[in-house]
């Protein structure tokens, strides 16, 4: 089985490549950066360098491999995480135009399955209760700010594109709606840990957000299941068992790091200093993982953030 991974050198791409190599399929990793080529080759992948935003380049790249499965992990997330909505503009473009180019290339090359990285913000950021959202939820929520709507719309564009191709019988497709990714291999997690040790990362009093996380190890195992399973559905939520308040996640991370308790500031003040951070602390996106566990046979290694943070802190020392 030939697997073509676009975004192979990213936060999720590298551990996914490592896991797939253990299973001995032919793994081809796409990266835009030639300086990531050696790392992927050392891991055992065959590397293709191309820009997914250039249709001709990505078409030639996928055609040269003729893979059975194409995995779309195209993002351009800053290594320290997202601090402002503008930090996601490059990723928004990849989710819209990059997906369009990669999907067309996969179909032209005769690939049988297309697995794409979506995320839970496809549901929107402004729900008013703690009800667990399932894959059946109608994606109609509108955001108050245009910059946030652009983020949501880009994720929905990715899902709409691959769903249309699936329904037209062009390629079997599935979107994985990951929770917020974290783990010892995540640059943004390491950055947050460093900020907590320096007591630079606050909690926000008055914040009402609840969101879903997923440890990188569990995100990888769900992705492998979506690649290997004989039949897959159009979409799955890939999150752990326990949605959590961002304040609680930050506080517990400091505890396992044996750092001082984070200082607190009013969420309205944080909104003046960092509007996007305040939005994330107020975001209410609690989702159910029942379908993924049931249909993919997915078993969580870290069912909740406490177990995952303990592991990440231990390995991150």
N, C-alpha and C positions, 0 to 999 in steps of 0.2 A: 504494500500500500504506500503510495507516494503522497506525502503531506506537504503542502506549500503554506508557510506561515509568513504573512505580511505583518511587519512590526516585530520581527523575531528578536530584536535586541532590546526590546522595551521591558518594563517592569514585570509584566505577565509573560512576555514572550520568552525570556531567557529560562525561567524555571519550566515552562511548558516544553521548550526544546529539549531540556535536560531529561525530563520525564519520558518524552516520546522516544528519545534515543535509546533509553533503557529497554524499550519494547521492540527495538530493531526494525521499525519501518524506515523507509527512505524519507528523511526530513530535509526539506529545503527551506532556508531562512532568507527572507527578503529584508534588506536594510538599505536605507538611503545613504548611510555613512560607511565609507570604505574602512574607517578606523575600527569599526565593530566586526569586520570580516574575520579577523584572526581569532577573536574570542569565540565566535560561533563555530569556526572550523575546529578549534581545540576541543569544543564540546562534542564534535562529531557530525555537525550539520554540513550540508552542502549549501554554499552561500551564493545568493544572487543580489547584485547591487543595482537598484533602480529606484526611480521616484514615482510613487503611486499617483501623483498628481499629473504625470505626463502619460497620457493614454497609450502612446506608441511604445514607450519604454516598458510599461507594466504588461502590455499585451505580449511583447517579445519575451519578457521574463517568464511569464506563466506558460506561454506556448513552448518555451525551451524545456520545460519540466514535464508538461502534460500530467498534472497531478490528479489523483483520485479525489482529494479533499483540499479545499482552500480555506484557511483560517484568517479572518480579518481582525487583526489587533492594532490597526492603524490609529495611533494617537501621537500627540506632541505635547505631553504634559510636562511642565517644568519640573526639574528634579526635586525642588523643594516643595512641590505641591502647588495648588491653585490658590493664589492670594486675592485675585480680582477676576472679574468676568472676562476681561481682555486676555487673560492667560489661556483661555480656552478657544480663542479665535482660530488658531492653527488647527486645533483638534476638530473644531466645528467643520472646517473646510475638508479635512480628511474624511470625516463621517459622511459628508455629502458627496463631494467630487471624488475623493479617493475610493469610496465604496462603489460609486458608479463605474469607475475605471476598472477596479479589481473584479467586480462582479461580471462585467462584460468580458474581461479577459478569461475568467474562470469558465464561463459558458462557452466561449470560442475554443478553449483548449479541451473541452469535453469532460471537465470535472463533474463528479457525481454529487458532491455535497459542498455547501458553503456554510461555515460556522462563523458568526460575527460577534464581536464584543459590543454589546449594548450596555446600558447601566440603568440603575433604578430611577435616575432623574427623568427618565422617559415618562414617568407618572406625573411629573411636575413637582414643585417645591412648596406648595401652599395649601396642603390639606388641613382640615380643621379638627380631625379626630385621630384616635390611635388605632382605628380599625385596620387590620392587616389587608393590604391590597394583594389581589391575585392577578394572574395573567389575563383574566377576563375583564379587568377594569377598563372602562372606556376612556381613551386618552383624549380628554376634551378640556382639561384644566388649562387656563390661560394665566400667564405670569404678569405681575404688575409692571415689571421693568422689561424694556425691550431687550436688554443685554442678556437677561435670564431666559426670555422666550427664545432667543437665538440658540442658546445651549440646548434647551428642550427640543426645539424644532429640528436641530441637526441630528439628535439621537433618533427622533421619530422618522426622519428622512431615511436614515440607515435601515431601520426596520421595515419601512414601507417599500423600499427598493428590493430588499431580498424576499419579502413576502410576495410581492408581485411576480418576481421571477419564479418562485416556488409554485404559485397558483397557476402560472402559465405553463408549468411542466418543463421549464428550462433547466432547473437545477434544484435539488432538494436543499432547503435552507433552514437554518435555525438561528435565532438571536438569543444570546445569553445576557440577561440583565443582571450584571454584577452589582453587589453592594460596594461600599467604599473599600478599596483594597488596602491591606496593610500586612506587614510582616517584616522580618529582619532583613530581607533582601530588597525591600522597598525604599528607594531614596527618600521619599516623602516621610515615611515612618521614621527613618533614621534622623531626618531633619527635625521632626517634631520631638523626638526623644532628646535631641541636643538642646532644643529650645526649652523643654521642660527642666532639664538639668540646670540650665542657667536662669530658670524662673522667668522666662520671657514669654511663655504661652499662657494666657489667662483663661479662666472660665468666665462666663457672662451671666450675671444675675438677671433674672427675668427672661432668659432664653427658654423657649418652649419646644425646641426641636427634638425630634426622635428620628433616628435613621438606622439603616441596616448596614452592617459591615460584613466582610468575608475575608478570611485569612488567605494569603496567596496560595498556600498548599491546597486549600479546599477549592479555590478558584481553578487551579490547575487540574485537580481530579475531576471536577465537573466538566471542564473543557475536553479532557480526554474521553470522558463518557459520551459527550456529544459528538465526538469524532468517530468513535468506535461502535456506538449503539446501532443496531440494525435499522431501527426506525426512530425518528425524532419528531417532536412537535415543532410548531413555528416559533415558540418562545418559552423560555424558562427563567424564573427568578433564581439567581445564584447568590444566596445570602446565608448567614448563619441563623441559628434558631432564636436569637434574642435581640430584637431592635433595642436601641439604647439612646439615651440622651447624650448629646455630644459632651456636655459638662461632666457626666459620669465617666465617659470614655477617657477624657483628659485627666480627670482626677485619679482614676485607677492606674492609668499609665504612669503618672508621677509616683504613685505608691509602689508599683513593682520596680521602678527605677531607683527607689529609695531617695527620691528627690524631695525637696521641700514642697509643701502643699501649694498648688498654683494660686496666685493672687486672683482676685475677682474684680470685675468692673461691670457697671450697668450695660446691658446690651445696647441701649440707645447710644451710649458713648462709644462703644466698640463700632457701632454703625457709622459714626462720624469718622473714625480712624481707618476702618477697613470694612466697607459696606458688604463685600462679598463674604468675608469671614462671618459677619453678623448674620447674613442670610443663611449660611450653612448651619449656624448654631440654632437658628429658628426653623429650619426646614423640617417638615414632618412627612417622612417617607418610610413607613413601616410596612414591609412586604412579607408575604408568605413564601416559604421554600418547599411546601408540600409536594407540588407537582414535580419538581426536579428530583426530589428524593424518591418519589414513587415511580416515575417513568424512566429515569436514568439510572436507577439503582445507586444513587449517589449517597455516600456516607461521609458525614463531616468528621474530620480529625479534631477540629476545634469548634464545638457547637456554640460557644459563646465567646465574647470579646475578652473575658477574664483569662480563659485558658490560652487564647491566642496571644494576648499581650504578655503573659508570663513567658511563653516560649520566645516571642520576639525580643523581649528584654534580655533574656538569658543569652541568646545567640548574638545579640547586638552589642554585647560588652566588648 
